[in-house]
Amino acid sequence: MEETRPLVPKSKSGNVKASLYRHAWRRAVALSLIYQNKGNKELDKRYQLIALELSSKYDAVAPENLYGTVRLELGGEAFERVIRFELQQLLPDDLKETKSRPLACISIGTCDQGRVYVGQTVGPPELRWAQHRMLSTGPFKDGEKYVAWGVLEREVHPTKLNEREAYYIGYYDAYRSGYNETTGNDWVAYQRGQADRAKISRPSG
């Protein structure tokens, strides 16, 4: 827990122990998210158990406010900083690259049932994947727990993101049979993706 201390925001209540447990819990949850997105179920489970233990320790010393006990929460800038910190430890080269130029890419997530979600992002895709799981959006919105992630195209020019995203939504049929709620922001590209999908699924001969 001591290695967490430099990242811990100053406690407004003066309850240093609660602040340490809260931040260590966020780190454990962040690592669980990251390892799940990397497909490492063993480490994902390990950090889930650590997060559960830290949650119990926090509850024992949790501060009070006008609304009662201050509960553990996810989200916000603090949690995003934790995600970025953990990614820096695990994928330093990727994050160094984003400091010199934006990393724009198109990614795809596939749940255990084979339904897909296509998305675009500027910055480390792992951070966006973690946000989807944290907020139960994208392929996590129906209660899915394990999603296989991958990058379809890297180094996409920001002006091309909408076109490439819409194309892959069509190509993978992510709107009609997947998790995307729209066809994207480029109808022509979506139709082109649908047409290419039809070509590969059409019986030969």
Backbone torsions as a table, in degrees:
resi	resn	phi	psi	omega
1	MET	NA	-27.7	-177.9
2	GLU	-63.6	-32.8	-179.8
3	GLU	-65.4	-16.4	178.8
4	THR	-80.2	-22.1	-170.8
5	ARG	-51.6	-44.4	-177.7
6	PRO	-61.1	-23.3	-177.7
7	LEU	-94.6	-7.3	-173.8
8	VAL	-76.6	124.4	174.8
9	PRO	-62.2	151.2	179.2
10	LYS	-62.3	135.0	-177.5
11	SER	-76.5	122.4	178.1
12	LYS	-69.6	-29.1	-178.7
13	SER	-87.2	-9.9	-177.0
14	GLY	81.6	3.8	-179.3
15	ASN	-89.0	85.7	-174.8
16	VAL	-64.6	-40.5	-178.3
17	LYS	-62.7	-42.4	178.5
18	ALA	-63.6	-38.7	179.3
19	SER	-64.4	-39.8	179.0
20	LEU	-66.0	-45.7	178.8
21	TYR	-62.9	-41.0	-179.1
22	ARG	-62.6	-44.1	-177.5
23	HIS	-72.5	-38.3	176.8
24	ALA	-62.8	-37.0	176.7
25	TRP	-63.2	-43.1	178.1
26	ARG	-61.6	-39.4	179.1
27	ARG	-65.0	-41.6	179.7
28	ALA	-64.3	-41.8	178.6
29	VAL	-65.0	-41.4	179.1
30	ALA	-60.9	-44.2	179.8
31	LEU	-66.1	-37.3	176.4
32	SER	-61.1	-44.5	178.6
33	LEU	-60.9	-46.4	-177.0
34	ILE	-63.6	-45.5	-178.4
35	TYR	-70.8	-31.2	174.9
36	GLN	-65.0	-42.3	179.5
37	ASN	-66.0	-25.2	177.4
38	LYS	-87.5	-1.1	177.8
39	GLY	81.1	13.8	-179.7
40	ASN	-96.1	87.8	-175.0
41	LYS	-66.6	-31.0	-178.7
42	GLU	-63.8	-50.2	-180.0
43	LEU	-71.4	-33.1	175.3
44	ASP	-58.2	-48.6	-179.5
45	LYS	-64.0	-39.5	-179.4
46	ARG	-60.6	-45.4	-178.1
47	TYR	-74.9	-25.0	172.3
48	GLN	-63.6	-41.9	179.7
49	LEU	-67.6	-39.1	177.6
50	ILE	-63.3	-42.6	179.3
51	ALA	-62.3	-38.8	178.8
52	LEU	-64.1	-42.4	178.8
53	GLU	-64.9	-42.9	179.4
54	LEU	-65.5	-35.2	177.5
55	SER	-61.7	-40.8	178.5
56	SER	-65.7	-41.3	178.7
57	LYS	-64.6	-39.6	179.4
58	TYR	-64.0	-44.5	-178.2
59	ASP	-56.9	-31.2	-177.5
60	ALA	-71.6	-21.6	-177.1
61	VAL	-126.8	13.0	-174.5
62	ALA	-61.3	138.0	178.3
63	PRO	-74.9	166.8	178.6
64	GLU	-113.5	151.1	170.7
65	ASN	-134.2	-166.8	-177.2
66	LEU	-62.0	-22.3	-176.6
67	TYR	-101.5	5.8	-179.6
68	GLY	110.7	-152.1	-178.1
69	THR	-67.8	134.8	177.5
70	VAL	-76.9	114.0	-175.9
71	ARG	-87.0	159.0	175.1
72	LEU	-70.4	139.5	-179.2
73	GLU	-136.1	152.5	173.2
74	LEU	-106.5	162.1	175.0
75	GLY	101.8	174.9	178.8
76	GLY	84.1	175.4	-176.4
77	GLU	-64.6	-34.4	-178.3
78	ALA	-62.2	-45.1	-179.4
79	PHE	-67.7	-37.1	177.5
80	GLU	-62.5	-37.5	176.9
81	ARG	-63.3	-39.2	179.2
82	VAL	-64.4	-44.2	178.4
83	ILE	-58.0	-46.9	-178.8
84	ARG	-63.8	-38.2	179.1
85	PHE	-62.7	-46.0	-178.7
86	GLU	-66.4	-38.4	177.1
87	LEU	-64.6	-34.6	178.3
88	GLN	-62.7	-36.0	178.9
89	GLN	-73.1	-37.9	-174.6
90	LEU	-88.0	-37.0	-175.4
91	LEU	-132.0	60.6	-175.1
92	PRO	-60.9	-36.7	-178.3
93	ASP	-64.9	-39.5	179.6
94	ASP	-63.0	-42.4	-177.7
95	LEU	-75.2	-31.0	175.4
96	LYS	-62.9	-38.0	-179.1
97	GLU	-63.8	-36.6	-177.5
98	THR	-72.7	-16.6	177.5
99	LYS	-75.5	-28.7	-179.2
100	SER	-86.6	-28.9	176.8
101	ARG	-159.5	150.0	179.5
102	PRO	-62.7	139.2	176.1
103	LEU	-100.6	104.8	178.9
104	ALA	-106.1	135.5	-177.8
105	CYS	-152.6	165.8	173.3
106	ILE	-111.7	127.7	-177.4
107	SER	-122.0	164.7	178.9
108	ILE	-137.4	137.6	175.4
109	GLY	-119.0	136.1	-178.3
110	THR	-125.7	121.9	-179.8
111	CYS	-81.9	177.2	-177.8
112	ASP	-62.3	-25.4	179.9
113	GLN	-86.1	-1.8	177.7
114	GLY	89.7	0.6	177.0
115	ARG	-77.4	143.8	-173.0
116	VAL	-118.3	160.0	174.1
117	TYR	-135.0	127.9	178.9
118	VAL	-109.8	132.8	-178.9
119	GLY	-142.8	163.8	176.2
120	GLN	-117.7	151.3	178.1
121	THR	-155.4	151.3	171.9
122	VAL	-114.9	118.1	-174.3
123	GLY	117.4	-175.6	-178.3
124	PRO	-60.3	120.5	-179.3
125	PRO	-61.1	-29.5	-179.9
126	GLU	-59.6	-35.4	179.0
127	LEU	-66.3	-42.1	179.1
128	ARG	-66.3	-39.1	178.4
129	TRP	-62.6	-42.5	179.8
130	ALA	-63.6	-37.9	178.5
131	GLN	-63.6	-39.9	178.6
132	HIS	-60.4	-44.0	-179.0
133	ARG	-68.9	-40.9	-178.1
134	MET	-62.5	-38.6	-175.9
135	LEU	-96.7	1.0	-177.7
136	SER	55.5	48.5	177.1
137	THR	-115.2	179.3	179.9
138	GLY	57.6	-133.5	-177.3
139	PRO	-74.9	-1.5	178.8
140	PHE	-96.9	-4.5	-170.2
141	LYS	-68.9	-20.8	178.7
142	ASP	-98.6	20.2	177.4
143	GLY	87.9	10.4	177.5
144	GLU	-63.0	145.7	-179.2
145	LYS	-111.2	-35.8	-178.4
146	TYR	-118.2	122.7	-178.5
147	VAL	-130.6	128.8	176.7
148	ALA	-86.6	125.6	-177.0
149	TRP	-109.7	151.4	174.8
150	GLY	-158.0	163.7	178.4
151	VAL	-104.4	123.4	179.6
152	LEU	-81.4	-42.7	178.7
153	GLU	-143.3	130.6	175.3
154	ARG	-103.2	164.6	174.9
155	GLU	54.0	43.2	175.8
156	VAL	-80.8	132.8	177.3
157	HIS	-65.1	135.3	-176.7
158	PRO	-51.2	-32.1	-179.7
159	THR	-73.2	-13.1	-178.4
160	LYS	-101.5	-2.5	-174.2
161	LEU	-60.7	-46.8	-178.6
162	ASN	-61.5	-42.4	-179.8
163	GLU	-64.0	-46.5	-177.4
164	ARG	-69.9	-37.8	178.4
165	GLU	-63.1	-47.4	-179.2
166	ALA	-62.5	-38.8	179.0
167	TYR	-59.7	-47.6	-176.9
168	TYR	-72.9	-29.1	173.9
169	ILE	-60.7	-41.1	176.8
170	GLY	-70.3	-43.4	-175.5
171	TYR	-63.8	-38.8	-179.3
172	TYR	-96.5	6.4	179.3
173	ASP	54.2	39.1	-174.1
174	ALA	-74.5	-17.1	178.0
175	TYR	-84.4	-47.7	-176.2
176	ARG	-78.4	-35.3	-176.0
177	SER	-127.7	8.1	179.6
178	GLY	-118.9	-151.3	-174.0
179	TYR	-101.6	-8.0	179.0
180	ASN	-69.8	134.2	-176.4
181	GLU	-89.0	-11.0	177.3
182	THR	-137.0	172.9	176.6
183	THR	-86.7	4.8	-177.2
184	GLY	94.7	-174.3	-174.6
185	ASN	-103.6	23.2	177.9
186	ASP	-148.8	94.8	-174.5
187	TRP	-62.6	-37.3	-179.2
188	VAL	-64.8	-43.1	178.9
189	ALA	-65.4	-38.6	177.7
190	TYR	-61.0	-45.7	179.6
191	GLN	-64.0	-36.8	178.0
192	ARG	-64.2	-39.8	177.2
193	GLY	-64.4	-41.1	177.2
194	GLN	-61.9	-40.9	-179.8
195	ALA	-64.9	-42.0	178.7
196	ASP	-66.7	-34.5	176.8
197	ARG	-63.6	-42.6	-179.7
198	ALA	-63.1	-34.6	-179.0
199	LYS	-64.5	-43.1	-176.5
200	ILE	-77.8	-21.8	-179.4
201	SER	-93.6	-8.6	-179.4
202	ARG	-74.0	130.1	179.0
203	PRO	-59.7	139.0	178.8
204	SER	-85.2	157.0	177.1
205	GLY	80.8	NA	NA
